Every structure is written in C-alpha cells, then in structure tokens.
C-alpha cells in the first residue's frame, strides 16, 4: 500500500499570497462519481484512490514512454532510465496515440502501438498506472496536431467531416478495448485528449476553434467512446496549458459530468520558473478541483535537456508540489541526449533524483500496490 504521510495544509510560500490556502474550500468527504456510470470496478477504484492518495500527502511520479526507450537503449525488456537509477518504475507512465486514427502501426514518434499495448499490460500486472494522450492528426489537411488549420467545427455533430471523425474514434476505441488481461480485466486509462487548448499550438486550441466548438468536441468524444463503443475503462483528464486565472482555466470547461481529473501542463523554462509559478498554479488548481470535487494532477512538466541544474528535482519540481494534494506529476520522455526530461544514469541530476523519490510525498510503482482495489 502507498506511503502514509501527513498532508501539510498550512504550508506558506512566498509569492503565493494571491491564492492563499484559507481561500480554498475544504475537500468534500468523497470524490464525485466517475463520468461513466458503467466504468469498471478497477477504473472507479483508481479514481477514488488517486484522490485519497493525494489527500494523504502522496503524489505519483510519472514519466512518458519510460519503459519503452531511454538514453542509449530502445525496446529492452524490464528496463527504464528511472528504474536504473532508483530500482523502481515510475508509478504512472504516459503514452501517445497520434496516428492510430490513420490506421498506422506506429505513432508520430515511431512507437509501435503493439509495443505500447505490451508495456501498458506489463505495468498493469505490476500495479502501475497508465495515462494516454492523443496528438490527433488535423482532419482537414492530414497534417500533424500542430497544423492549426481550423477543423473542430467540421468534425463535431453537424460538420461535414463528422463521419470521418467517428471512424477515427472507432480506432481509438479498438485500442482501449484491446487493453485487456488474460483474466478479462480492462486496464484503466487516464485518457487526456485535446490537451493544452488554452494555447494556440494545436488545431483544437484557443484561437483555432471557439469554446463552444471545443466543448462540443469533448462531449461528443466522451459520449461516443462510452455510449456508442462501450469503452468503460477510461477516466477523462482535462489539461489546459499555463493559465492566468480560474476563469481562464474554465473557459473551455466541458462540464462537471464530462471530466474525471483536472490537470495542467507547464514546463520549466527561462521565461517560466517552475518552483514559483508551478506552485502558484498547483494551488490554483487545488482551489478549482475542490470546487469541482475531483482530483487534480500536474499532467506534463519537466526541464528539457537539463545539464546545468544538479538539484532540479528537489529545489525546483519539489517546490511546485510540496504540501499540495497533487495526485500525480508526469515529466516528458527521454528520447536521446538532445531531447530528454527525466533522469538517466550519469545525468547531472541523478543523485538529486534519488533524494527526490526517497521523500515521503513521491510514490513509485511499488508504493501504490492496491491502487485498483
């Protein structure tokens, strides 16, 4: 079972008085029910336990593609850069389905969907958690998710490309339903589509579609997967990019009945310091999550290609989440020495990462045994 630690509700951090703890509502006794009333037992238990773990001071550590490749290796069995350092897998691992909608064998990063499926099933067998994103192809042009040609209005109900989008969702549903153990259990997935929409970098982002169109897309996606395709092993994660306020965060909110977990994506950059700004946003997210009676997470973060900050984990990332009931935090992938966000053996922050995960708040895979029970 996960580590039992005390939540530090009275933490005071300089620079965050604009979102003081005393302004927050108290968490309600029990989290809201899953958006899917027919969700599997394991999926419902995951949702409840993410909330419980966070309220008891624990935060799952996550890493994108952690068990599929890392620095200097790819496809090895029973391996992860994180595991090579601290002896355990991340508690949560992230994957991406981009191009599955096109019937491709691999996503835009070259990761084969069969390999992703295998790693997800392996993690579930060990007790780990899975989150899946979808950098969806632009349905109008066939370009990548970063092709910002207007498209949302054409794929929602009433749009001329709506049937095409339904076909894409059929392929997503097939993958989600293929995450099934030999005993017949479906692996619960934290599904995070159409992320970072408060920015304009994706075709579903602000400025490329209206809030009304985005809400219609989100609602239809959930309803089609749940009600038409019978996919009942998903929890839906809403994750804007950096926001300035509660109103900014909720501008594209699809409704309480359409979101299971609140998230936020923000990377440590020279123009945006994670230790101060990250904490401010996590405290804001806590406020909104308590109003909505849902767990929340730091769904994407990291410092790309860290070669100069040996204590980034304990002096930067840790400060963004310490004392805040963040269900999980996920850093992006380690592709090679020109594109990495997590630790790896021999990196400048290796020893600091060991200190980071040894702390009471951070939970690794072995720490969350029973999370589906």
NORJOSUL-V233191 format. One line per field, one symbol per residue. ss: DSSP state (H for helix, E for strand, C for the rest). psi: psi as a letter, one per 40 degrees, with the letter a starting at -180 (. if undefined). Layout:
ss: ???
psi: ???
//
This chain:
ss: CCCCCCCCCCCCCCCCHHHCHHHCCCCCCCCCCCCCCCCCHHHHHHHHHHHHHHHCCCEEEEEECCCCEECCEECCCCCCHHHHHHCCCECEEEEECCCHHHCCCECCCCCEHHHHHHHHHHHHHHCCEEEEEECCCCCCCCCCCCCCCCCHHHHCCCCCCHHHHHHHHHHHHHHHHCCECCCCCECCEEEEECCCCCCCCCCCCECCECHHHHHHHHHHHHHHHHHHCCCCCEEEEEEECCCCCHHHHHCCCCCHHHCCEEEEECCCECCECHHHHHHHHHHHHHHHHHHHCCEEEEEEECCCCCCCCCCHHHHHHHHHHCCCCCCEEEECCEEECCEECCCCCCCCCHHHHHHHHHCCCEEEHHHHCCCCC
psi: iihhihhgeehhhieeeegideeiiiiidiiiiidheeiidddddddddddddddeeihhhihhfdediaheiheiifiidddddeeiiidhiiiieheddeeieiaeeehhdddddddddddddeeiihihigghiheddeaidehehhddeeeiheieedddddddddddddddeeghideehhhihghgififeeifeieeihdeiiddddddddddddddddddefhffihhhhgiahieiddddedeheideehdhhihhhihidehhddddddddddddddddddefiiiigdhaihhfheegefdddecdddeehehghdihhiaigdaeegidiiiheidedddddddeeiddhhadeefheee.
//
